[in-house]
């Protein structure tokens, strides 16, 4: 079972699953199935997709504790990098499709609009984590690596705040994501974190 | 000693436009080069052949008859090359109508559940001639006109849409406002059974959706009550069977599926103002110089657009209708009264 080939297939499968939505949305745009404002369609979908990826990435640690399945730990870095990729594409969609690559406008918007400032900080944070997710950085950072990457919790908060400020009339969707985020963060509370592995034994018996 | 100087923007009873002046303004408007051709008799017989690819609706007989007698192209953009009419699919498939959901596609998906027939509208408040009116009786005495207007959403996108309807002033005159009437307040239907968005327990909107206009804005000849678009009746997602269209204001002022029109002495609080007064004011005049707190209003994306040509154009003061409406706001600080 521990065949490296299966793990490779699992990682490739996850890669394709993360890529698939981007291909699907591009296909919709190419076939005029994305509405009269395809740029905004991409912007919003990629943004939500990025949030999904961030939540998935952060759920891998508690899932590993709960199941001890090696597969979850194996794709953590990949999903983290996918989160960064989606966040980058989200920002690029904004600059390209909404602002029409008007850099001066981008500059003034970044300074003026709190939700964009928060979004940019989250993106920069993800970029730092992405850049330090390789083995060399892990060695260099040593004990500091883990605390640094716990900033992903802060980034999750920033992303939800960014999203919150965009909502105009109905909180339902936001509340759903916030609840999932709260659940995932709750698994990090020491008493809960200690209980998770025990739950596993209870289930396996 | 206190000397009270009336601001030019203060309303007086005399501000209610007398019918004779109102009628002459309509003639004037129709003749204006800026708004193109077609008053009264000239364009009367032109068929709605332009909309042959628009799917037929299911209008009641009385509405079909009204539509067939429409005065086509009564108001058109001065530069039709710049202001091309949006495809029907886009105008009917990309909507904000939070009674049916917050996604742009939700209204088209879910508004089919709305029963638009029979429909009645209550006219009440400071009027001598109020009551509940069947939509049919509402429409019958007035001439249907086609008005091709720019629609500018507060979200910084815009479309050009051919509406069919009657001047709101017709309705208000028939209601015979009292001397106390200063504002007009509108209400959308509340019926969670038919409107799934109203069932959401996370909604910030306190139903019913409410909008309002100053009486002179409501009486302005550009302000219409629409009952159709693209040569047919309104699709439900576009506000069937009766909606307001105020082309120099952001789209959210143009309230949909109206069930109540009240003349009031006090300025009504509109729904968006109630939710976020710092973002959406009572006036909501299209104004490139006053940003929404979260985005600039200096430009707009004219839809449909494509990925690499966002079709960004400069937003015009009062959405390009400044010549017609600027006088309504003479002396007002539009940054203050946004």
Contacts between the chains, C-beta under 8 A, distances in Angstrom:
chain1	res1	chain2	res2	distance
A	29	B	307	6.0
A	35	B	90	7.4
A	35	B	93	6.7
A	35	B	94	5.5
A	35	B	104	6.5
A	35	B	105	7.0
A	36	B	86	7.1
A	36	B	87	7.7
A	36	B	90	3.8
A	36	B	93	7.5
A	36	B	94	5.1
A	36	B	159	7.6
A	36	B	303	4.2
A	36	B	304	3.7
A	36	B	305	7.1
A	37	B	94	7.0
A	37	B	157	6.2
A	37	B	301	6.6
A	37	B	303	5.6
A	37	B	304	7.3
A	37	B	305	6.1
A	38	B	305	7.6
A	38	B	306	6.5
A	38	B	307	5.3
A	39	B	305	7.1
A	39	B	307	5.5
A	39	B	310	5.9
A	40	B	157	7.8
A	40	B	301	8.0
A	42	B	307	7.5
A	96	B	307	8.0
A	96	B	308	7.5
A	97	B	307	6.1
A	97	B	308	8.0
A	97	B	310	5.8
A	98	B	301	7.6
A	98	B	310	6.9
A	100	B	310	4.5
A	100	B	312	4.8
A	102	B	312	7.9
A	105	B	296	7.0
A	108	B	296	7.9
A	109	B	295	7.4
A	109	B	296	7.1
A	112	B	291	7.9
A	113	B	293	7.6
A	113	B	294	5.5
A	113	B	295	7.0
A	115	B	294	6.2
A	165	B	294	7.2
A	166	B	294	7.7
A	168	B	102	7.4
A	168	B	204	7.9
A	168	B	275	7.9
A	169	B	98	5.1
A	169	B	102	5.9
A	169	B	203	6.5
A	169	B	204	5.2
A	169	B	205	5.5
A	169	B	275	6.9
A	170	B	98	6.7
A	170	B	101	8.0
A	170	B	102	4.7
A	170	B	197	7.2
A	170	B	200	5.6
A	170	B	202	5.5
A	170	B	203	4.9
A	170	B	204	6.6
A	170	B	205	7.8
A	171	B	202	4.2
A	171	B	203	7.8
A	171	B	204	6.7
A	172	B	200	5.4
A	172	B	201	7.8
A	172	B	202	3.8
A	172	B	203	7.7
A	173	B	102	7.6
A	175	B	202	5.6
